[in-house]
Amino acid sequence: MENARTDSRTVLTREGRDRVVAELEHLRNVRRKEVAERLQAARESEDPRESTEFQEAKNEQAFVEGRILALERLLAEAVVLNEAQEAARKAHGLVELGTHVRVEDDEGEEEYYIVSSAEADPRRGRISISSPVGRALAGHKVGETVEAMTPAGIRRLTIVAVA
C-alpha cells in the first residue's frame, strides 16, 4: 500500500502543487496587503491598545503569516508526482496516490481522487490516502470490494473503475 509520504516528505499531485502555489501567491500578494490596510486604518482611527479592530487585524495578520510559512515549508519539502509517475500508477490498475477511483455501495456511485492529506478536500471528492476510505481502497483494483471503518460506521465499497 502506497502512502502519502516518501522519506517523511509529503507527496503532492501536480494539481495539488498548483493549488498550494496559487493559495500562497494569494496570501502574499492580496491578503497581506488587505491586512496591512486594516491595521493602518485601525491605528489611525483610535488608540491601537484599546481598539478591537486593531487586535482582530493583528490576529488575522498572525494567521496569514503562519499560513504562508506553512505553505512555504510544504512546498520546500514536498515531492511532486510527475506525469510519468502518475501514468505508471494508473497503468497498474490499483488504487494509489494520484488515481481517480469510482466506487459503488448501497447508496449509489461516488468518484474520488486519491491525494495526500495536504491536498484532501472531501467535499470536492479529493480524499486522503490516509483517510479511512483511502486506506481501505489503496492497493485494490476494479471488481474488489473493501470495507472502510468511517465515523458513520462500516462502508462496503466495490471498486468500479480506476483511472
Secondary structure, 3 states (H helix, E strand, C coil): CCCCEECCEEEECHHHHHHHHHHHHHHHHHHHHHHHHHHHHHHHHCCHHHCHHHHHHHHHHHHHHHHHHHHHHHHHHCEECCHHHHHHHHHHCECCCCCEEEEEECCEEEEEEEECCCCCEHHHCEEECCCHHHHHHCCCECCCEEEEEECCEEEEEEEEEEC
